Amino acid sequence: MSTERAALAAAAVVGIQVGACIAGSRWLVHDLGPVALTFLRYAIALASLLPFLAGAPRAWSRLSAREAVATGLLGITQFGLLIALLNIGLVHVGAGLGALLFATFPLMTMTIATAAGHERFDAALSVGVLLSIVGVALALGVRPPDLGGKALAIGAACVLASALCGAVCSVLYRPLLQRHAMLPLGALAMAAAVLVLAPAAWAEGLGERARLLSAAQWAAMLAIGLSSGVAYWVWLWALKHAAPTKVTAFLALSPVTAMLIGALALGEAVGWGLLAGVACILVGLALTARRQVGREAAAI
């Protein structure tokens, strides 16, 4: 249990880090472009892991061809397809509604993990996950949208598909992490995504856009990239030692963190429901963390 508590604490740190990166990305995305920003973020993150990969070739040699392909596809899905779908979705829906839809990530994870036999259904755990989603809605002040627009339907579908990508990856990483060294596996997944993102980022004008960034923007970019490298390692460690549903539930801290940083650093307005939302999220996470969920590692 002490290991699981440490894993959930690590998941909470990652949830906060993701929120901080969202806030920082708001400052950079208009100058860099979404694909170039994503490429630079994970290229820097991958570079930060290189000093710790001395034994990686030996670890990679233990991967079967099927496992190596699966790892690469997980990385491309997590760092490429997920981000692309989310960015497309946010063109058609507001940031608040987008964050709320993406907050269904742990609910999807729970459904997939239960259907796959990795976890058993637990009613109280479900309530905890749902409370965290309600808390996100309250904190962000999300209002019911007009359901008549085609653009809204496209945007909502893309954001939900993005959350589904994350949920699938969170469940499928676990059996690989049970059999292989964590850091080499994660580096391989991230490298596959960086290779796929590179031509798209260049086509978006990465070379010219990066040259025009100020020193302060480059400092922010480096901070986002380096913290993402550490956070990815921590995230994999959490997935290795705790149920995917529990780990992903702590992503509910991300939009709240982004909102608080936006209010403090960027002067963005804060809705009246922030305190109620934070309280609801904390109750939901506390309930989620207390539940015992059976897990079985299945082969890919």
FIMIDO-943687 format. One line per 2 residues: for each residue x, y, z of N, C-alpha, C. Coordinates in Angstrom, 3 decimals. Layout:
BEGIN
X,Y,Z,X,Y,Z,X,Y,Z  ...
//
This chain:
BEGIN
0.816,-1.212,0.000,0.000,0.000,0.000,0.850,1.262,0.000  2.009,1.231,0.689,2.852,2.420,0.724,3.368,2.747,-0.676
3.661,1.708,-1.477,4.105,1.937,-2.850,2.990,2.545,-3.673  1.765,2.065,-3.484,0.640,2.617,-4.230,0.394,4.072,-3.840
0.488,4.381,-2.571,0.313,5.780,-2.141,1.359,6.675,-2.782  2.596,6.182,-2.850,3.649,6.958,-3.510,3.340,7.142,-4.990
2.789,6.090,-5.622,2.439,6.178,-7.037,1.336,7.207,-7.259  0.354,7.253,-6.374,-0.738,8.216,-6.522,-0.253,9.639,-6.238
0.679,9.771,-5.300,1.274,11.088,-5.070,2.037,11.537,-6.311  2.723,10.596,-6.957,3.432,10.908,-8.207,2.445,11.318,-9.289
1.299,10.629,-9.355,0.273,10.976,-10.343,-0.261,12.374,-10.104  -0.398,12.755,-8.827,-0.856,14.106,-8.502,0.155,15.152,-8.974
1.438,14.865,-8.787,2.488,15.786,-9.249,2.416,15.942,-10.763  2.195,14.830,-11.469,2.095,14.896,-12.928,0.861,15.700,-13.342
-0.245,15.504,-12.634,-1.451,16.274,-12.939,-1.208,17.766,-12.826  -0.500,18.178,-11.795,-0.174,19.596,-11.602,0.797,20.068,-12.677
1.793,19.216,-13.004,2.771,19.589,-14.042,2.101,19.776,-15.392  1.165,18.903,-15.732,0.459,19.024,-17.006,-0.311,20.334,-17.054
-0.946,20.685,-15.944,-1.669,21.954,-15.887,-0.744,23.146,-16.057  0.430,23.093,-15.433,1.399,24.181,-15.583,1.879,24.289,-17.030
2.072,23.132,-17.686,2.502,23.156,-19.087,1.409,23.704,-19.999  0.160,23.423,-19.665,-0.949,23.983,-20.439,-0.918,25.507,-20.368
-0.713,26.011,-19.156,-0.659,27.463,-18.982,0.521,28.056,-19.749  1.690,27.410,-19.676,2.854,27.906,-20.395,2.682,27.812,-21.899
2.010,26.765,-22.346,1.805,26.578,-23.783,0.907,27.653,-24.377  0.003,28.180,-23.573,-0.858,29.263,-24.067,-0.032,30.456,-24.532
1.078,30.679,-23.862,1.935,31.812,-24.184,2.737,31.558,-25.465  3.004,30.277,-25.754,3.901,29.935,-26.851,3.199,29.485,-28.126
1.989,28.959,-28.013,1.373,28.280,-29.143,1.116,29.200,-30.328  0.794,30.470,-30.080,0.496,31.379,-31.191,1.769,31.720,-31.978
2.911,31.736,-31.298,4.167,32.046,-31.979,4.806,30.820,-32.623  4.642,29.656,-31.993,5.273,28.447,-32.507,4.353,27.628,-33.409
3.069,27.605,-33.108,2.148,26.699,-33.783,2.000,25.428,-32.959  0.833,24.782,-32.995,0.587,23.635,-32.114,1.482,22.426,-32.380
1.743,22.115,-33.652,2.569,20.933,-33.948,4.030,21.188,-33.597  4.531,22.363,-33.968,5.925,22.710,-33.652,6.145,22.745,-32.142
5.171,23.287,-31.416,5.272,23.336,-29.956,5.326,21.926,-29.379  4.451,21.040,-29.871,4.432,19.665,-29.376,5.748,18.957,-29.693
6.261,19.158,-30.918,7.532,18.536,-31.298,8.663,19.006,-30.395  8.788,20.323,-30.212,9.868,20.844,-29.380,9.746,20.353,-27.938
8.518,20.318,-27.435,8.306,19.870,-26.056,8.854,18.465,-25.847  8.515,17.549,-26.746,8.916,16.167,-26.535,10.317,15.871,-27.056
10.816,16.670,-27.979,12.214,16.524,-28.380,13.122,16.911,-27.214  12.785,18.007,-26.532,13.563,18.419,-25.358,13.414,17.393,-24.239
12.186,16.882,-24.054,11.957,15.867,-23.027,12.795,14.623,-23.301  12.820,14.191,-24.567,13.613,13.014,-24.927,15.099,13.267,-24.695
15.571,14.455,-25.065,16.981,14.792,-24.849,17.340,14.759,-23.367  16.396,15.160,-22.514,16.662,15.166,-21.072,16.806,13.757,-20.509
16.255,12.762,-21.220,16.345,11.379,-20.745,17.621,10.670,-21.217  18.274,11.223,-22.251,19.424,10.546,-22.858,20.547,10.218,-21.867
20.894,11.118,-20.919,21.993,10.770,-19.988,21.698,9.543,-19.126  20.440,9.131,-19.042,20.071,8.011,-18.174,19.795,6.732,-18.959
20.183,6.720,-20.240,19.853,5.594,-21.109,21.076,4.771,-21.505  22.077,4.731,-20.642,23.302,3.991,-20.981,23.016,2.521,-21.247
22.105,1.929,-20.487,21.801,0.506,-20.669,20.622,0.245,-21.576  20.151,1.285,-22.275,18.944,1.143,-23.089,19.085,0.127,-24.225
20.218,0.100,-24.976,20.314,-0.881,-26.075,20.104,-2.320,-25.612  20.652,-2.663,-24.452,20.449,-4.015,-23.934,18.979,-4.246,-23.600
18.335,-3.214,-22.994,16.912,-3.348,-22.661,16.063,-3.467,-23.918  16.403,-2.686,-24.947,15.637,-2.747,-26.194,15.806,-4.105,-26.884
16.964,-4.705,-26.722,17.197,-6.007,-27.370,16.307,-7.094,-26.785  15.797,-6.873,-25.576,14.922,-7.860,-24.941,13.477,-7.741,-25.419
13.166,-6.660,-26.127,11.822,-6.494,-26.665,11.631,-7.396,-27.877  10.498,-8.062,-27.936,10.166,-8.789,-29.159,9.783,-7.773,-30.229
9.755,-8.205,-31.478,9.370,-7.300,-32.567,7.965,-6.747,-32.324  7.069,-7.602,-31.839,5.697,-7.170,-31.567,5.663,-6.113,-30.470
6.455,-6.328,-29.415,6.480,-5.368,-28.308,7.089,-4.042,-28.738  8.132,-4.100,-29.567,8.761,-2.863,-30.050,7.782,-2.057,-30.891
7.047,-2.733,-31.767,6.046,-2.036,-32.589,4.946,-1.465,-31.706  4.481,-2.252,-30.734,3.436,-1.787,-29.827,3.883,-0.557,-29.052
5.133,-0.562,-28.590,5.669,0.580,-27.842,5.714,1.827,-28.715  6.198,1.674,-29.957,6.236,2.805,-30.877,4.852,3.352,-31.168
3.887,2.467,-31.379,2.517,2.911,-31.662,1.891,3.606,-30.456  2.201,3.126,-29.262,1.699,3.785,-28.054,2.257,5.206,-27.956
3.547,5.363,-28.248,4.151,6.695,-28.204,3.555,7.625,-29.237  3.376,7.138,-30.462,2.799,7.960,-31.528,1.369,8.358,-31.173
0.630,7.417,-30.590,-0.749,7.718,-30.201,-0.789,8.726,-29.068  0.050,8.523,-28.034,0.019,9.383,-26.861,0.523,10.789,-27.154
1.610,10.902,-27.896,2.235,12.211,-28.096,1.892,12.850,-29.436  1.347,12.067,-30.348,1.014,12.601,-31.660,-0.479,12.692,-31.903
-1.132,11.528,-32.035,-2.557,11.495,-32.357,-3.402,12.171,-31.284  -3.086,11.907,-30.022,-3.846,12.516,-28.928,-3.815,14.043,-29.020
-2.611,14.599,-29.193,-2.465,16.051,-29.250,-3.140,16.620,-30.488  -2.999,15.927,-31.627,-3.611,16.408,-32.867,-5.128,16.470,-32.740
-5.737,15.400,-32.219,-7.186,15.375,-32.054,-7.649,16.447,-31.068  -6.882,16.636,-29.997,-7.249,17.652,-29.018,-7.189,19.052,-29.623
-6.139,19.337,-30.380,-6.015,20.654,-31.013,-7.130,20.902,-32.025  -7.481,19.878,-32.812,-8.574,20.022,-33.768,-9.890,20.268,-33.026
-10.092,19.526,-31.961,-11.317,19.682,-31.196,-11.466,21.063,-30.601  -10.363,21.625,-30.114,-10.417,22.924,-29.457,-10.628,24.074,-30.441
-10.504,23.782,-31.733,-10.855,24.783,-32.739,-12.369,24.987,-32.771  -13.117,23.936,-32.433,-14.572,23.953,-32.573,-15.326,24.074,-31.261
-14.674,23.817,-30.129,-15.340,23.963,-28.830,-14.504,24.879,-27.949  -15.129,25.490,-26.960,-14.413,26.366,-26.048,-13.447,25.603,-25.169
-12.497,26.344,-24.601,-11.480,25.704,-23.770,-12.092,25.012,-22.557  -13.106,25.658,-21.942,-13.731,25.072,-20.764,-14.432,23.765,-21.075
-15.245,23.763,-22.138,-15.936,22.534,-22.524,-14.937,21.482,-22.967  -13.882,21.898,-23.677,-12.861,20.954,-24.100,-12.189,20.288,-22.911
-11.859,21.078,-21.886,-11.224,20.520,-20.687,-12.166,19.553,-19.978  -13.461,19.889,-19.949,-14.428,19.008,-19.304,-14.554,17.686,-20.066
-14.634,17.768,-21.389,-14.728,16.537,-22.183,-13.476,15.682,-22.025  -12.309,16.338,-21.998,-11.070,15.588,-21.830,-10.969,14.978,-20.437
-11.682,15.565,-19.482,-11.673,15.049,-18.105,-12.365,13.700,-17.984  -13.028,13.243,-19.066,-13.604,11.890,-19.057,-12.532,10.820,-19.249
-11.300,11.232,-19.426,-10.137,10.344,-19.574,-10.169,9.202,-18.545  -10.232,9.485,-17.215,-10.213,8.372,-16.253,-11.452,7.487,-16.329
-12.603,8.062,-16.681,-13.814,7.256,-16.823,-13.652,6.252,-17.963  -13.072,6.706,-19.067,-12.791,5.799,-20.184,-11.748,4.753,-19.781
-10.728,5.192,-19.039,-9.695,4.258,-18.578,-10.307,3.159,-17.725  -11.186,3.549,-16.800,-11.838,2.571,-15.929,-12.653,1.572,-16.742
-13.391,2.071,-17.740,-14.217,1.194,-18.573,-13.367,0.195,-19.344  -12.282,0.689,-19.959,-11.411,-0.186,-20.755,-10.681,-1.187,-19.859
-10.148,-0.711,-18.726,-9.403,-1.597,-17.833,-10.308,-2.675,-17.244  -11.553,-2.323,-16.938,-12.492,-3.301,-16.402,-12.881,-4.321,-17.470
-13.168,-3.842,-18.690,-13.544,-4.745,-19.780,-12.405,-5.696,-20.135  -11.158,-5.207,-20.000,-9.998,-6.039,-20.334,-9.600,-6.986,-19.204
-10.243,-6.850,-18.049,-9.922,-7.708,-16.923,-8.737,-7.256,-16.100  -8.249,-6.033,-16.329,-7.125,-5.509,-15.550,-7.588,-4.985,-14.193
-8.834,-4.542,-14.117,-9.403,-4.033,-12.876,-10.791,-4.632,-12.697  -11.291,-4.612,-11.472,-12.668,-5.035,-11.235,-13.531,-3.796,-10.993
-14.798,-3.890,-11.355,-15.702,-2.747,-11.185,-15.898,-2.459,-9.706  -15.876,-1.179,-9.353,-16.091,-0.754,-7.975,-16.985,0.485,-8.015
-18.152,0.416,-7.396,-19.126,1.514,-7.464,-18.584,2.783,-6.834  -17.921,2.644,-5.669,-17.388,3.831,-4.997,-16.280,4.480,-5.818
-15.465,3.665,-6.478,-14.422,4.203,-7.358,-15.058,4.995,-8.495  -16.143,4.456,-9.047,-16.849,5.153,-10.128,-17.377,6.498,-9.656
-17.920,6.527,-8.440,-18.428,7.783,-7.882,-17.289,8.790,-7.729  -16.135,8.314,-7.259,-14.985,9.197,-7.107,-14.546,9.801,-8.425
-14.498,8.973,-9.475,-14.116,9.466,-10.799,-15.133,10.493,-11.300  -16.429,10.184,-11.139,-17.472,11.111,-11.593,-17.433,12.423,-10.815
-17.139,12.351,-9.523,-17.025,13.581,-8.717,-15.892,14.465,-9.232  -14.793,13.852,-9.638,-13.671,14.657,-10.144,-14.055,15.343,-11.453
-14.863,14.679,-12.286,-15.308,15.291,-13.538,-16.263,16.443,-13.252  -17.189,16.239,-12.299,-18.102,17.318,-11.902,-17.308,18.492,-11.343
-16.259,18.183,-10.567,-15.427,19.247,-10.008,-14.759,20.082,-11.084  -14.288,19.425,-12.165,-13.703,20.169,-13.286,-14.739,21.101,-13.893
-15.963,20.604,-14.075,-17.030,21.424,-14.654,-17.324,22.642,-13.780  -17.372,22.443,-12.459,-17.642,23.559,-11.542,-16.498,24.562,-11.534
-15.274,24.043,-11.492,-14.112,24.929,-11.419,-13.988,25.801,-12.658  -14.290,25.215,-13.799,-14.153,25.959,-15.052,-15.401,26.746,-15.417
-16.471,26.557,-14.649,-17.701,27.277,-14.935,-18.304,26.905,-16.277  -18.222,25.620,-16.639,-18.719,25.181,-17.940,-20.239,25.191,-17.945
-20.818,25.800,-18.979,-22.266,25.849,-19.132,-22.701,24.895,-20.240  -23.941,24.397,-20.172,-24.423,23.511,-21.248,-24.356,24.221,-22.595
-23.768,23.593,-23.607,-23.628,24.245,-24.908,-24.891,24.126,-25.746  -24.951,24.881,-26.801,-25.996,24.734,-27.804,-25.696,23.472,-28.612
-26.610,22.504,-28.532,-26.330,21.205,-29.130,-26.683,21.132,-30.607  -27.050,22.241,-31.209,-27.511,22.188,-32.586,-26.433,22.345,-33.630
-25.226,22.710,-33.256,-24.204,23.020,-34.248,-23.396,21.814,-34.683  -23.122,21.715,-35.980,-22.295,20.635,-36.513,-20.861,20.768,-36.034
-20.374,22.018,-35.960,-18.998,22.251,-35.512,-18.797,21.747,-34.092  -19.799,21.974,-33.238,-19.700,21.508,-31.855,-19.597,19.990,-31.810
-20.395,19.315,-32.627,-20.371,17.856,-32.649,-19.004,17.339,-33.093  -18.430,17.975,-34.110,-17.106,17.570,-34.598,-16.056,17.811,-33.514
-16.110,18.992,-32.903,-15.143,19.324,-31.863,-15.232,18.394,-30.671  -16.452,18.127,-30.208,-16.645,17.242,-29.058,-16.154,15.834,-29.380
-16.437,15.361,-30.596,-15.996,14.024,-30.997,-14.474,13.928,-31.005  -13.808,14.976,-31.489,-12.345,14.970,-31.533,-11.737,14.987,-30.137
-12.286,15.801,-29.237,-11.752,15.862,-27.867,-11.981,14.531,-27.156  -13.159,13.947,-27.320,-13.440,12.653,-26.699,-12.545,11.561,-27.281
-12.291,11.627,-28.587,-11.377,10.661,-29.211,-9.961,10.835,-28.662  -9.572,12.077,-28.398,-8.268,12.351,-27.807,-8.163,11.720,-26.419
-9.218,11.895,-25.608,-9.233,11.284,-24.274,-9.197,9.767,-24.378  -9.885,9.212,-25.379,-9.886,7.761,-25.572,-8.481,7.261,-25.906
-7.744,8.016,-26.722,-6.353,7.649,-27.032,-5.535,7.541,-25.749  -5.681,8.536,-24.873,-4.942,8.518,-23.624,-5.336,7.354,-22.731
-6.638,7.058,-22.699,-7.120,5.959,-21.865,-6.574,4.618,-22.348  -6.617,4.402,-23.653,-6.111,3.154,-24.219,-4.615,2.999,-23.922
-3.866,4.073,-24.116,-2.422,4.013,-23.847,-2.145,3.710,-22.379  -2.896,4.338,-21.482,-2.674,4.137,-20.047,-2.881,2.679,-19.650
-3.855,2.023,-20.262,-4.120,0.615,-19.949,-3.077,-0.295,-20.597  -2.704,-0.018,-21.849,-1.811,-0.914,-22.575,-0.344,-0.778,-22.175
0.016,0.351,-21.577,1.398,0.496,-21.116,1.721,-0.507,-19.999  0.741,-0.765,-19.128,1.019,-1.520,-17.909,1.646,-2.889,-18.146
1.085,-3.751,-19.026,1.730,-5.057,-19.211,3.160,-4.960,-19.732  3.446,-3.963,-20.569,4.813,-3.767,-21.043,5.728,-3.348,-19.895
5.218,-2.484,-19.031,6.016,-1.998,-17.905,6.290,-3.102,-16.891  5.418,-4.100,-16.838,5.631,-5.215,-15.926,6.759,-6.122,-16.391
7.059,-6.096,-17.692,8.039,-7.034,-18.249,9.370,-6.397,-18.615  9.401,-5.078,-18.760,10.605,-4.439,-19.283,10.976,-3.203,-18.464
12.245,-2.792,-18.606,12.741,-1.610,-17.904,11.952,-0.378,-18.340  11.575,0.407,-17.372,10.628,1.495,-17.591,11.199,2.620,-18.450
12.375,3.116,-18.118,12.915,4.279,-18.815,13.260,3.999,-20.277  13.945,2.894,-20.605,14.188,2.607,-22.023,12.888,2.442,-22.815
11.895,1.826,-22.190,10.618,1.633,-22.868,9.967,2.984,-23.171  9.951,3.868,-22.170,9.365,5.188,-22.360,10.118,6.015,-23.386
11.446,5.910,-23.378,12.246,6.663,-24.345,11.972,6.194,-25.768  11.783,4.892,-25.949,11.473,4.362,-27.276,10.128,4.890,-27.764
9.146,4.916,-26.880,7.819,5.425,-27.246,7.889,6.901,-27.627  8.622,7.671,-26.840,8.724,9.101,-27.117,9.518,9.358,-28.390
10.566,8.585,-28.638,11.368,8.762,-29.845,10.532,8.507,-31.098  9.668,7.496,-31.052,8.798,7.206,-32.198,7.893,8.392,-32.486
7.345,8.997,-31.427,6.460,10.146,-31.608,7.224,11.346,-32.160  8.424,11.603,-31.655,9.227,12.734,-32.121,9.559,12.588,-33.607
9.892,11.381,-34.024,10.207,11.143,-35.438,9.000,11.415,-36.336  7.816,11.050,-35.876,6.600,11.285,-36.661,6.238,12.761,-36.678
6.452,13.452,-35.553,6.094,14.864,-35.453,7.053,15.777,-36.223  8.308,15.344,-36.404,9.337,16.215,-36.978,8.963,16.795,-38.342
8.569,15.995,-39.331,8.239,16.602,-40.634,7.040,17.525,-40.581  6.043,17.188,-39.754,4.866,18.053,-39.641,5.230,19.386,-38.988
6.123,19.336,-37.991,6.556,20.573,-37.330,7.351,21.451,-38.292  8.197,20.838,-39.110,8.983,21.605,-40.084,8.072,22.240,-41.122
7.048,21.491,-41.549,6.093,22.028,-42.521,5.305,23.192,-41.938  5.161,23.223,-40.623,4.443,24.313,-39.955,5.319,25.556,-39.813
6.585,25.425,-40.185,7.481,26.573,-40.104,8.313,26.621,-38.849  8.678,25.458,-38.328,9.430,25.392,-37.076,10.706,26.226,-37.127
11.486,26.118,-38.200,12.761,26.821,-38.262,12.622,28.319,-38.103  11.731,28.930,-38.853,11.532,30.370,-38.785,10.873,30.790,-37.480
9.877,30.035,-37.045,9.159,30.383,-35.816,10.075,30.314,-34.593  10.897,29.265,-34.528,11.793,29.108,-33.385,12.828,30.230,-33.333
13.284,30.684,-34.507,14.280,31.751,-34.561,13.746,33.058,-33.999  12.434,33.262,-34.068,11.825,34.519,-33.631,11.419,34.530,-32.152
11.585,33.402,-31.470,11.229,33.366,-30.059,12.184,34.227,-29.245  11.639,34.875,-28.214,12.477,35.668,-27.315,13.206,34.748,-26.345
14.177,35.313,-25.628,14.915,34.524,-24.635,13.980,34.001,-23.551  13.020,34.821,-23.145,12.064,34.400,-22.117,11.191,33.255,-22.621
10.802,33.317,-23.884,9.997,32.241,-24.443,10.794,30.943,-24.550  12.084,31.062,-24.919,12.916,29.867,-24.972,13.099,29.275,-23.569
13.201,30.133,-22.568,13.311,29.630,-21.197,12.053,28.861,-20.802  10.897,29.401,-21.190,9.641,28.709,-20.905,9.564,27.393,-21.667
10.014,27.407,-22.923,9.989,26.198,-23.736,10.881,25.114,-23.130  12.060,25.497,-22.690,12.967,24.539,-22.056,12.381,23.991,-20.755
11.743,24.866,-19.986,11.132,24.429,-18.727,10.015,23.426,-18.997  9.199,23.700,-20.017,8.111,22.779,-20.369,8.674,21.440,-20.833
9.694,21.481,-21.698,10.271,20.248,-22.216,10.959,19.416,-21.150  11.805,20.062,-20.339,12.526,19.331,-19.302,11.580,18.745,-18.259
10.597,19.524,-17.848,9.639,19.015,-16.870,8.802,17.885,-17.454  8.554,17.925,-18.761,7.788,16.859,-19.408,8.570,15.547,-19.415
9.898,15.636,-19.586,10.717,14.436,-19.532,10.650,13.780,-18.162  10.793,14.588,-17.116,10.705,14.058,-15.746,9.308,13.528,-15.471
8.294,14.294,-15.870,6.912,13.908,-15.605,6.545,12.608,-16.311  7.064,12.404,-17.520,6.761,11.174,-18.249,7.330,9.965,-17.517
8.555,10.079,-17.024,9.149,8.996,-16.235,8.317,8.730,-14.988  7.910,9.795,-14.299,7.100,9.653,-13.084,5.741,9.021,-13.406
5.164,9.435,-14.546,3.865,8.901,-14.964,3.947,7.392,-15.214  4.985,6.941,-15.902,5.155,5.520,-16.155,5.361,4.752,-14.849
6.113,5.336,-13.935,6.327,4.689,-12.640,5.006,4.547,-11.897  4.179,5.581,-11.962,2.866,5.515,-11.302,1.993,4.433,-11.932
1.994,4.348,-13.278,1.200,3.324,-13.967,1.693,1.916,-13.639  2.976,1.796,-13.362,3.538,0.484,-13.039,3.105,0.011,-11.658
2.842,0.957,-10.752,2.609,0.595,-9.354,1.196,0.876,-8.855  0.320,1.377,-9.709,-1.061,1.615,-9.291,-1.992,1.378,-10.471
-3.256,1.155,-10.180,-4.245,0.889,-11.226,-4.363,2.100,-12.155  -4.492,1.875,-13.468,-4.595,2.989,-14.416,-5.719,3.963,-14.102
-6.866,3.455,-13.633,-7.983,4.358,-13.308,-7.595,5.332,-12.209  -6.932,4.822,-11.176,-6.525,5.689,-10.075,-5.518,6.734,-10.538
-4.557,6.304,-11.343,-3.512,7.219,-11.804,-4.096,8.321,-12.679  -4.920,7.936,-13.655,-5.460,8.934,-14.586,-6.455,9.868,-13.918
-7.080,9.448,-12.816,-8.026,10.324,-12.118,-7.363,11.619,-11.666  -6.064,11.561,-11.383,-5.364,12.748,-10.880,-5.107,13.783,-11.973
-5.412,13.449,-13.218,-5.342,14.460,-14.273,-6.407,15.530,-14.101  -7.380,15.286,-13.229,-8.382,16.312,-12.926,-7.741,17.561,-12.320
-6.525,17.403,-11.777,-5.813,18.560,-11.221,-5.263,19.472,-12.316  -5.159,18.967,-13.541,-4.529,19.741,-14.624,-5.285,21.010,-14.987
-6.596,20.940,-15.322,-7.284,22.177,-15.710,-7.364,23.187,-14.586  -7.479,22.705,-13.351,-7.539,23.625,-12.208,-6.201,24.331,-12.039
-5.101,23.577,-12.165,-3.768,24.187,-12.075,-3.564,25.219,-13.175  -3.954,24.865,-14.401,-3.818,25.796,-15.521,-4.631,27.059,-15.281
-5.813,26.887,-14.711,-6.683,28.030,-14.438,-6.080,28.952,-13.376  -5.533,28.363,-12.318,-4.925,29.160,-11.250,-3.695,29.909,-11.751
-2.855,29.236,-12.529,-1.670,29.903,-13.077,-2.084,30.998,-14.036  -3.104,30.713,-14.858,-3.598,31.730,-15.779,-4.105,32.956,-15.055
-4.766,32.740,-13.917,-5.284,33.862,-13.136,-4.157,34.672,-12.508  -3.145,33.970,-11.988,-2.061,34.649,-11.286,-1.054,35.296,-12.229
-0.716,34.584,-13.311,0.354,35.066,-14.190,-0.154,35.812,-15.417  -1.341,35.428,-15.902,-1.836,36.015,-17.142,-3.041,36.918,-16.940
-3.481,37.048,-15.686,-4.610,37.931,-15.401,-5.942,37.426,-15.918  -6.082,36.110,-16.119,-7.336,35.567,-16.621,-8.381,35.521,-15.512
-9.650,35.660,-15.903,-10.744,35.686,-14.935,-10.943,34.301,-14.315  -11.328,34.278,-13.051,-11.601,33.043,-12.328,-13.082,33.003,-11.983
-13.766,31.907,-12.304,-15.193,31.780,-12.042,-15.492,31.539,-10.575  -16.762,31.791,-10.199,-17.174,31.634,-8.805,-17.114,30.188,-8.330
-17.186,29.268,-9.259,-17.243,27.867,-8.874,-15.897,27.215,-8.623  -14.800,28.005,-8.674,-13.472,27.408,-8.532,-13.309,26.659,-7.212
-13.668,27.319,-6.100,-13.505,26.678,-4.791,-14.366,25.432,-4.669  -15.633,25.533,-5.126,-16.515,24.369,-5.075,-15.969,23.249,-5.947
-15.438,23.621,-7.118,-14.887,22.616,-8.014,-13.671,21.926,-7.438  -12.761,22.705,-6.849,-11.562,22.126,-6.243,-11.950,21.179,-5.111
-12.924,21.603,-4.278,-13.375,20.749,-3.175,-13.948,19.436,-3.709  -14.729,19.529,-4.775,-15.338,18.343,-5.371,-14.268,17.412,-5.946
-13.278,17.987,-6.607,-12.181,17.185,-7.162,-11.416,16.478,-6.051  -11.120,17.190,-4.974,-10.351,16.594,-3.881,-11.121,15.462,-3.209
-12.428,15.639,-3.034,-13.246,14.568,-2.453,-13.251,13.360,-3.387  -13.426,13.629,-4.684,-13.432,12.539,-5.654,-12.116,11.780,-5.686
-10.992,12.516,-5.649,-9.681,11.861,-5.677,-9.418,11.081,-4.391  -9.857,11.630,-3.258,-9.684,10.921,-1.994,-10.465,9.611,-1.995
-11.681,9.649,-2.522,-12.502,8.438,-2.606,-11.877,7.436,-3.576  -11.381,7.935,-4.695,-10.744,7.068,-5.684,-9.506,6.384,-5.101
-8.687,7.157,-4.399,-7.426,6.628,-3.873,-7.640,5.558,-2.799  -8.771,5.619,-2.099,-9.014,4.680,-0.992,-9.496,3.313,-1.472
-9.983,3.244,-2.689,-10.567,1.991,-3.157,-9.501,0.974,-3.531  -9.844,-0.298,-3.339,-8.971,-1.395,-3.735,-9.462,-1.955,-5.065
-8.599,-1.947,-6.062,-8.988,-2.381,-7.398,-8.071,-3.511,-7.826  -8.633,-4.670,-8.099,-7.828,-5.806,-8.550,-7.250,-5.513,-9.924
-6.020,-5.936,-10.179,-5.371,-5.684,-11.465,-4.698,-6.952,-11.951  -4.812,-7.184,-13.218,-4.112,-8.312,-13.844,-3.359,-7.789,-15.056
-2.121,-8.108,-15.177,-1.336,-7.692,-16.350,-1.594,-8.666,-17.475  -2.091,-8.147,-18.581,-2.391,-8.978,-19.743,-1.325,-8.759,-20.808
-1.029,-9.788,-21.557,-0.008,-9.679,-22.607,-0.561,-8.921,-23.795  0.326,-8.171,-24.431,-0.056,-7.476,-25.665,0.254,-8.392,-26.837
//
